[in-house]
Amino acid sequence: MDKLTVIKVPIETELNCFIERFNASLTHTDEMLGDVLQHIRMRGGKRMRPILTMLLAKNFSSITDVTIDAAIGLELLHTASLVHDDVVDESEERRGQPSVNASYNNKVAVLVGDYILSTALLYVSKTHNTRIIESLAQLGRTLSRGEILQLNNIMNSDISESVYYDVIRMKTASLFSTCAAIGCISAGCDEDEVQSASLFGDQIGMIFQIKDDIFDYFDSKDIGKPTGNDMIEGKLTLPAIFALSRADNAEMLAVAYKVKKRAASAKEIASLVDFSKKEGGIEYAKSVMDKLNSSAAQYIDSHIRRDEVAAALHEYLSFVSQRNW
């Protein structure tokens, strides 16, 4: 039995219900809107975030309509943010598939992203739970702040590991954190339990993004983005940041500043990728992931009461850490 199958075992019926209702939320009879939504819907995904929400709810109580509507709202918000991010980043692909802005245009992408965001608000309103609605609203603000911080960081001459963590915590980890917290809220947990789950989700999200950033230093058709793509977009990630702080190399530092200005050539980006590897950047990033992984595993061992959910979450953690997509 593969990892993804083990992860889904405790929530298989409820996950199928989620997928059916989520797909319905991305369906419309209007021809253009319907076509764009179908384009987005066909990209699918492994639904790791709603799975996290449902596993936490299952552990502490049961998965209800409140849990599923909240999970749909969260996944729709995430989907809208990706559509908008591709416009901001001028990306032509997402995970190897054409982005909405590349398949249609920026105007269509922004408007459809807004439509999906509004649909997310509609679904969380169905929960009639103020804490869930507030959590999703705060998440939307945090995702936007993360995008703005990232843009500001690209324009800033400083190369900072702490700012890198701030960006990925807001842009990626906040989503996993909110998914875990809302799973607990939908199950009626107290505030202490919600906060513990939120930290657990944060750790998973940090692992997820660091792993994603490591992919950028290798060429793989499975991943769906070329080597150095983050640098092409002006982003310096953890392996390069560590390598630059460790080695006193004026030439590579000059290349890094050119990367931030989006003025580096393909040859210069390749040289910075190689430099980051040689200076131990990949190993350092993996060591950060390992520490986060240990803390997340401790949460599972101390807070998860149901054996089948604990097994699923341990597999979930392993899957996020070891994924090749």
N, C-alpha and C positions, 0 to 999 in steps of 0.2 A: 504493500500500500504506500503510495507516494505521500509526500508531506502535505500537499494541498488537500488530498482526500482525508487525511487524518484531521486536519484543521477543521474541515467542514462537518465531520461526523456528528457532533452534538447539536448542530443547528441546521442540518440538511433541509428539513421541511420548511423551516422559517426562511432560510436563504433563498430557496426556490420561489417562495411567496414574494420576498423582497425583489428579486430579479424581474419577476413578472410585472409587479407594480412600478418598479423603476423604469422599465422599458416603456410602459404605458405613459409615464410622465414625460417621456421624450418622443411623443407621437403627436402629430397634428395633421388635420385635413387640408390646411392651407398648403398649396403646392410647394412654394419655395421654402417656407419654414419647415414643412414636413420633410423635404429633401435634406436640408441641412441637419435636422435632428436625427434623421436616419443615418447620415454620414457619421455623426457623433456616436450614435447608439451602436453602430457596427464595430467601433473600435473596442467595445467591450471592456476588457480588463479583468483582473482577478478578484476585484471587490474586497481588497484587504481591509479597507477602512470600515465599511458596514459589517464585515465579519467580526472585527474587533468590538464594535458596538454590541452586536448580538451575543458574542461569547461572554462579555461582561454581564449583560442583562441575564443571560441564562445561568450564570454562576450564582448571582445573588437572589434571583427570583425566577421569572419566566419572561419570554419574549412576547410582548403584547403588540397591539396595533400602535400604541404610543412609541414603542421601540422601533417598529418598522417605518412609521411615518417620519420619525426623527432621523433614522438612518438614510432614508430617501432624501430628506432635506439636506443632510450633510454631504451626501454624494453628489447631489445637484449643485450645491455651492462649490464643491471641489471641481466639478466639470466646468462650471461657468468660469472659475478662476483660471483654469487651463486654457480655455478659449481666449480669454483676455490676455493671458501671459504670452501666448503665441503672437498676438498682435504687437504687444510691447517689445518682445524680443525679436520680432521680424522673423520668426521661425517658419520654415516651410514644411517641417515634418514633426510629428510627435510619435515617438516609439516606432519609427519606420513607416508611418502612414502619413499621407498629406494632411497638413493642418487645415482648419476651416478657412483661415485667411488666405492660404495658398490655393485651396480648391475653389473658393468664391472670391471674396475680397475683404479688406479690413472693415468696411462699413457693415457688411453682412455679419462678420464675426463678432463685432462689438454689440450689434443689436440682438443677435441670437444669444450671446452671452448674457445680456441683460434679461432676456426672456427666461433663460434657464435660472438665473438668480431669483427672479420674481416667483418662479415655480417652486424654488427651494423654500422661500418664505411662506408660500401657500401650504406646503406640506408640513412644516413645523408648526404652523398655526393650528393644524388639525389635532395636535397633541393636547392643546388647551393647557399646556404646562409652561408657566412663565419662565422657570429656570432653563428649560430647553430652548425656548425662543430667545431669551437673553444670551445664552451660550452661543447660539448660531450667529446672532447679531455681532457679538464680540469677536467671534472667529472671523467674520467678514472684514471687520476693521483691522484685525491683526494681520490677515493675509495681505491686505492692501498696504499696511505699514511696512511689512516685510519687503514687498516689491519696491516701495519708495526708498527704503533703506539700502536695498541692493543697487538701485540706480545711483543713489548718492555715493555709495561706496565705490562704484566704478569711476565716478568723477573725482573722488578723493584720492590724493597721492599716497596716503597711508596704506600700508599692507598689514592688516591686523587679524590675528587669529580670533580674538574676542569678538570683533565685529562680524567675522565669518559665522561664528556660533549664533550671534544675535539674528543674523539674516536667516539661517536655516531653521532656527527655532520658530521664527515667525512665519516663514514661508511654507514649511513642511511639517515640523514637529507639532505645531499648534493644532493642525488638523487631526493628527492621531491622538493628541492629548484630549481634544474636545470629543472625539468619537468614543474614547474610553470613558470619559466623565459622563457623557450623555447616556451611555449604556447603563451606568450605575444609577443615574437620576431616574431613568425610566423604570428601574427595578425598585425604586423607593429607598435607596441607600441614604445614610446620614452624610453630613458634610465631610467628616474625616475620611470616610471611605471613598467619596467622590474625589477628594483631593489626592488621595493615594493612587487611585486609578488614573487621574490626570497626569501625575508624574510618570507613571508606568507608560502611558501613551506617549508622553514627551520623549522618553528614552528610546522607544521604538522608532519614533519619527526621526530622531537624530541619527540613529543607526541607518535607517532607510536612506536619508539624504547623503550621508557620508559615503555609503556604499555606491549610491548613484554617481557621486562625484568621482569616486575611484574609477568607475567605468570610463570616464573621459580620457584616461591615460592609456587606454588599450583600444585596439581595433577589433571589433566583433560585429558581425552581421546580426547576431542574436539580440544585441542591445538596441540597435536602431538609431544610433547617433555616431558620427565619425569621431575619431580621436581628435582631441583639442577643441571640440565644439564649444565648450564653456569659455575657453580663452578667445575664440573667435567672437563671442558675444561680450567680451570685456570682463569676464569673471575669473578671478583667481580663487581656487578652492584649496582645501586643507593640505594635500600633498605638496603643492607648489609653495604655499605660505610657509609651511614648516621648512622646506628645503632652502628657501631664501633667507629664513631667520637663522638657519644653522650654518650656512656657508657664506663667507664673505666674498661674494662674486659680483663685481660691479657690472660685468657684461650681462649676466642673467637678470640682475636687478633692473638694468636699463630696458631689457626685453619685457620684463614684467610691467614696467610703466607704460611701454608701448601697447601691451595687451589691454591695460585699463583704458587707454585712449582709443582702442580698436584700430590701432595703426600697425600692428605687428604682422609680418608676412607669414605665410604658411611655413616657411623654413625656420623662422624665428620661434614660432609656436612649437614646432617639432623639437627644436633644441631645448626649450624650456620644459617640455614634457619629459625628454630624456634626462635632463638635469634633475628634475624632481624625483625621478625614479632612482637615479644613482645616489642621491643624497638621502635616501631612506624615507622619502615622503609617503610612499604607499604603506610601508611598514608602520610608520607613525600613525597614519589615519586608521589602520587596522587595530592598532593598540588602543586608540580612543574608542573605537567600536566595541572592543572586547570589554573595556571597563563598563560601558553602558549596558552591554549584554549581561554582565554579571549582576548589576543592580536590578535590571528588569527580571531576571530569573529569580532573584530573591523575593521580589513582589509576588510572583506566581506561587512560590513555595509557602509564603506566609499569609496570603490573602485569598487564594482560590480554593474553595471548599469542595467542589465537585471534581472527582478524579478525571472524568472524561474531558472536562473543560480545561483542567490543568495540563493534561496531555496535549490538548489542541493548542493551548497558548505556548507551551514549550516548543512545539513544532512550528508555530507561527513565528516565534522569535528566531528560531533556526533558519526558517525559510527567508525571512527578511534579511538576515545577516549573510546568508550564503547564496542568495539569488543571482541569476545571470541574465536578468532582463531589466 
